[in-house]
């Protein structure tokens, strides 16, 4: 009896990239590309409608970011395996994506076969990091790896980056001001950032504010 093909949704804001990935994947027996979409908001809708086994998700897209789309999809479809396929190899991008629920992270310059390996791994329930992503997460020059943010810290970073005070954040998240202050200190320590302006810049550079309607 032939196994059902792995159903894949590709999300990338560059149509040519999406088409190239589709052509690569369809050359493998057992893989079926059921759709390609070009922004995070469309990805959410198509994922809920098509119920793919695996989603290959780009990070930086107009409107809703890949991180936000990942979080929304997994809230409603927790069994979906999401693989980030990105050109960004910074530790912050990788650890943040994994914290948002992605099962793997693959750089766009990997050999074709490695994308197939990543899909096979997550379908077995195993997390997958390509060699380049693993290397980025290793401590450099004897320094300790920068700690990744928890989900709660990500939420607070988003609020702070929108210019809200500790009190406003506390009200928005229904927590105490003291708790916000503690999280704020931990966020700055983990990211090695000393100012609120630095937090805002980090949030902008890493797509935290994408899809929120916040303008700077």
N, C-alpha and C positions, 0 to 999 in steps of 0.2 A: 504493500500500500504506500503510495507516494505521500510524503509529508506536505502539508499546506505551505505555500511560500511565505517568507517573512515579508510582511506588508510595511512599506517604508514611505514616510512623508518627508520631503526635503523642503527646508525653509532657508532661503537665502535671498537677499535683496538685489543680487546681481543675476538676472535671468540666464546669462551665458554660463555662469558658474553652476547654477542649479541644473541646467541642461547637460553640462559636462559630467556632473556627478551622477545624474540619472543614466546617462549612456554607459558610464563605468559600471554602475551597479547592475544594470540590466544585462550585462555581459556574463553575470554569474547565475548559474542555475540555482533556484530556490529563493531568489530575491525578486520582489515585485514592487516597483515604485508606483504608489497609488495616487500621488499628487505632488506638485511643486508649487509653493507659494512664496511671496516676496516681502512679507512684513509680518511682524509678530501678532498683530490683531487678527489678520487673516489666518494665521497659523492656528490660533485658538479655535476659531470657528470650524476650520477644516478638520482639525484633530478630533473635535467632539462629533463631527458628522461622519468621519471615515474610520475612526478607531484604529489607527495604525499600531503595529507592534513596536516599531522604532521610529523616532523622529530625529533627523539630522538637523540640528538647529544652529544657525549663525547667531552671533552675539549682537553686533552693532547693526541695527536696522532702523529705518524711520518709524516714527509712531511708537509702538510698543516694542521695547527691547527684547532680545532673546531671553535674557534672564527673567524678565517679568512674564513673558509668555510661558516659559518653563514652569514657573511657580503656579500660574493659573491653571495650566493643563494638568499638572500633577495633583492639584487640589481636587480636581473633578475626575481625573483618570489616573489614580496612583500606580496602576500596573504598567503604564506606558514607560518604555525605556527611552530616555532622551540622551542623545550623544551630541555634545557641542562640537561643531566643526568650524574652527576659527583660525585666523591668521595671527591672533594675539597669543604670545607665549609668556606673558608676565605672570608671576606667582599669584598676584592679586586676582587677575582674570580667572585663572584656573581654580583657585580655592573658592572664590565667590560662586562660580558656576556649580561646583560640587556641593556647596552649602545650599544652593537653591534646588537641589534634588537631581541634577544631571548624573547619569551613571558613568559617563565617560567624557574624555576631552581629547580631541584629535586635531592636530594642526593641518591646515589645508595643503601644506607642501609634502605630506607623507606619501610614500608609494601607494599606488592604487590598492595593492593587496592588503595594506594595513587598515584601510577603511572596512574592508570585508572582515578582517580579523576582529575589529572593534565591534562590529554588528554581531558577529558570532558570539563574542564574549558576553555582551549585555543580554543577548537572548538566553544565555546559560545562567543569567542572574549574577554575572561577575562584573565588577567595575573595570573600566579600561582607561589607561592613560598611555598615549603614544610616548615614544622615547623622549621626544623633545619636551613634552609636558612634564614627564617625570624629572628630567634634568632641571627644569625651571623651579621645581618644588624642593630640590635638594639645597641644603644650606651652602652658602658661598663663602669662601675665605674663612672658614671656621666660625662664621656667625650663625646664630640660631635662626631657624626658619621663622619668618614673620607669621605670627598667629593669624588664623582666619577668623572672621567675624561670625558670631552666632546669628540665627534668624532674628532674634530680638534686637541685637545690635545693628543688623542691617536695617530694620524698621526705624530705629532711632536715628541712624545716620541719615536716612531719607528725610525724616522730619527736620533734623538740624540743618541739612543742606538746603532746605526750603526757607531757611531764615527764621524758624520758629524758636522761641525761647524755651528754656527748660520747663517752665510752667505750662506753656502751650502744648509741648510734647507730652507732658504728663496727662493733661486733659484728653488729648487726642487718643492716647494709648491706654487710658484708664489705669495709670500707675502713679506712684508717688513722685514728687519732685526729687526726693533724695535718690530714688531708684534711677531716675533719668541721669542725675549727676554722676552716679557710680558707673553707669553704662558709658556715659560720655568720656569719663576718664579712661575706662578700659579700651574704648574705641581708639582714642588718641594714642594710648600706649601700644596697642597692637599694630596700628598703622604707622607709628613713628611720626605722627602729625601733632603739632602743638597748638594750632590755631583753628578757629571756626572756618576761616577763609580756606585753609588747607583742606578741611573736611569737605567743603563745597567743591573745591577743585578736584579732589579725589572722586567724589560722587559723579561729577560731570565726565571725567576721563574714563570712568569704569561703567558708564551706562546706567548708574543707579537712578538717575533722574529721568531717563527716557520714558516717554509715555505718560508722564505725570502732568503734562501741561504747564510745567514750570519754565519760565523764560528768564534768562540772565543777560 
